[in-house]
Amino acid sequence: MNIRRFVACLCFLFATEFVAMASASADETLTMGVFAYRPDSVLQERYQPLTDYLSRETGISVRLEVLNQENMSRAIAANRLDFFLTNPSHFLLIRSERSLTGVLATLVRRSGQSSTGSLGGVIFTRAERDDIEQLADIRDKTIASPGVHFLGGYQTQVLELMDAGIDIRRVNLIRFMGTHDRVVRSVLSGYADVGFIRTSILEQMAQEDPDLFTKVKVLNRQRLAGFPYVVSTRLYPEWPLVALPHVNERAVRRIASALFAIEPEDEVALSVGISGFSPPADYQSVEYLARTLRVTPYDQVPQLTWVDALHQYRLWVFTILVLLMLLVALSLWLGKSKRQLAAEQRRLRQLIRGWPQAALLIRGGLFIDTNRASVDLLRYTSSESLVGKDLAVFSPEFQPDGQISRQKMAPMLARVSAGQVEQCEWVLNRSDGTEIWVELTMAPVHTEDEPEALILCSLYEITLRKHAEQRQRLAASVFEYAREAIFITDNHGIVIDANDAYLAITGRPRNRAIGRLPPLPVEEGSGIFASARSQGFWSGEFSSRRNDGEPITLSVTLSSVRGDHGEVSHFVGIFSDISRLKEQERKLRIMAHYDALTGMPNRVLFADRLQQGMALTRRQSGKLAVVYIDLDEFKPVNDAFGHEAGDQLLVEVAARMRSELRQEDTLARLGGDEFAAIVMNVQDDASLETLLVRLLARVAEPVWVADHSVEVSASIGYTLFPQAEDLDGDQLLRQADQAMYQAKHRGRNRYVRFSDPSS
């Protein structure tokens, strides 16, 4: 009985508590503020289903209020809001002004079948603006933005442009429009050149204006896998939903449970255009952006005191103090060393005056002291003639390298004054006008009692050496730069020196050219040297080979060099490569006797071979045939497929006819499509006619030219030699020509023997 009574009391208590909670929930009303980044009516319509869903799922009345940034900050300060949904940059500003419990959840937006928990910025302009194609073109343009504390509408774009080297806050006029919709309208109307908006805005507005993407052009467009919106910048976390500290913890848990329970396919998600909410994202990247741009709340520079600086940079301060102590010690040591150096320099100056080589002291570019050797070198009577003048006074206007003496000397003096030592060859004019070469050396000499650094100038005459070098260079240039090969041998004909042309023509490296015989004919080499020894020279042409085996033709002149007593001590040879000249002569002979297209004998060579064949036939009492061949239907092929196709046809037909003739026979192209043949040692008419039948058959075979198969035939006329009358070659060729025309008149593709009409 007692147990039943206890259970009844417990049920009564639970029911009472449940009714009390339901009554409390029914009386409680929470306000959720949403940042008005678009017109209030649009956002009111979009987020009202979310508050209705929260009211329904939690049993707590949730009221929606759409506010701009300023009004939302005031409402939070007055505790008129319990939850708020805003962009991450605005969240940082609110967090810096008030104590918040932290982010409750992060919004996940949807676009079609895709969703994302990130946002970025979009940089766009009108589609017809050809002058704005990339980020660099934004410089000095008017920019429309919803506001400074819009993460996707201002801050992301500013950071992206700063990374590209453009700080729009200094060089651009920025107009803050309040909402993203106004930004888009201001760019489309021409009120602004460029617009900054957050991602998803263009896609949302395109639902009302399907042609929107044809009116705008997105700059610096990023291709990010899985991100469903057009974007111009890097990505940051989406909007946070934040609960204020005064909200009941039980209500916060119920709101959070309802938010995390939203699935992408739920009606509320589809109405709001989201995929739901995710656990709070990491907003440190947004803090880094705000600190980089120094926007509120990170726009204040912290105060740095001397104590802070010493504490922070104590290692550097200690290092600097140590360096200062070392510098003082080094200065004391340098002072002592300088005094010792000055004493040494005074002794050196006294030594220079008695030095036998020309030496002068220079200060400020002028001689202040000289020794006797300098006066004698320049052939003056006293040192007073040199003191107070500079080196350029005793120099020609131009040095041998083409530089003006005074201009060349100025940088040398500057380098020596800076502590360097300069050495060069220099030309000077003596007092009598003669020029001398000297080896010039200048070195700095520092003394303690001199206000300006002194320079010691030493002169060593090298005139005789320079003249000898010039003569050697002249002789060497003749030897080295001659285009003909030049070689020098001993009295036995062994090469002891050769120029580069010799190495180039023979193809021999120097180590294989020196110490060997020159490229003379082996069988004539001793005779050539003997002739040059007895007559003083030998000249001629002969064939040889380069080191790589390539044949060459040389034109050589070999001369003997006699010593003081008339004996031959050396031989000097000069030769040139005339291979190209010989090859040109060969080509000219070929051009004169052979057809350029087919490579067969032409009319000139045919006439010569016909005369030789006729003479041979007379001696051997044999017979030869002169055959005249003309191709039928060649012109239509030439006209239809072009001259190149016609040339291919001629080459192929000529090769076929040549293959049917014997080695001693001759086939020549007389011109165009006309050929002539000399058939030697004709035994009888039957064998000749058999040959002609084969020629007709070979010519008639199809030929593949210009991707087409073509067919031609031949008309052949021939005559025999000797005949009753004594005929020459031209008469025989004319007889064969006449017979060919008879073959054409009889229907072509046949052969006809010449018959005298008079007979």
Salt bridges, closest charged atoms under 4 A:
GLU65 OE1 - ARG63 NH2 3.66
GLU65 OE2 - ARG80 NH1 3.64
GLU70 OE2 - ARG74 NH2 2.42
ASP82 OD1 - HIS246 NE2 2.86
GLU128 OE2 - ARG126 NE 3.12
ASP131 OD1 - ARG129 NE 2.92
GLU133 OE2 - LYS217 NZ 3.15
GLU160 OE1 - ARG234 NE 3.45
ASP163 OD2 - ARG234 NH2 2.32
ASP167 OD1 - ARG169 NE 3.27
ASP167 OD2 - ARG170 NE 3.61
ASP181 OD1 - ARG38 NE 2.77
ASP193 OD1 - ARG129 NH1 2.99
ASP209 OD2 - LYS215 NZ 3.07
GLU238 OE2 - ARG109 NE 2.74
GLU238 OE2 - ARG198 NH2 2.59
GLU249 OE2 - ARG253 NH1 3.41
GLU287 OE2 - ARG95 NH2 2.70
GLU344 OE2 - ARG347 NH2 1.99
ASP369 OD2 - ARG353 NH2 2.62
ASP376 OD1 - ARG372 NE 3.30
ASP390 OD2 - ARG406 NH1 2.55
ASP401 OD2 - LYS408 NZ 2.79
GLU422 OE2 - ARG415 NE 2.75
GLU425 OE2 - ARG465 NH2 3.13
GLU425 OE1 - LYS466 NZ 2.81
ASP432 OD2 - ARG379 NH1 2.58
GLU450 OE2 - ARG349 NH1 3.28
GLU450 OE1 - ARG363 NH1 2.31
GLU461 OE1 - ARG430 NH2 3.50
GLU469 OE2 - ARG465 NE 3.44
GLU469 OE1 - LYS466 NZ 3.46
GLU469 OE1 - ARG473 NH1 3.89
ASP497 OD1 - ARG510 NH1 3.54
ASP500 OD1 - ARG510 NH2 3.83
GLU541 OE1 - LYS582 NZ 3.23
ASP548 OD1 - ARG546 NE 3.70
GLU550 OE1 - ARG546 NE 3.66
GLU583 OE2 - ARG586 NH2 2.40
ASP595 OD1 - ARG669 NH1 3.19
ASP630 OD2 - LYS744 NZ 2.71
ASP632 OD1 - LYS744 NZ 2.63
GLU633 OE2 - ARG748 NH1 2.90
ASP639 OD2 - LYS635 NZ 2.81
GLU652 OE2 - ARG656 NE 3.06
GLU660 OE1 - ARG694 NE 2.91
GLU660 OE2 - ARG698 NE 3.45
GLU664 OE2 - ARG662 NE 3.55
ASP665 OD2 - ARG662 NE 3.03
ASP685 OD2 - ARG753 NH1 3.26
GLU701 OE1 - ARG698 NH1 3.00
ASP726 OD1 - ARG618 NH2 3.80
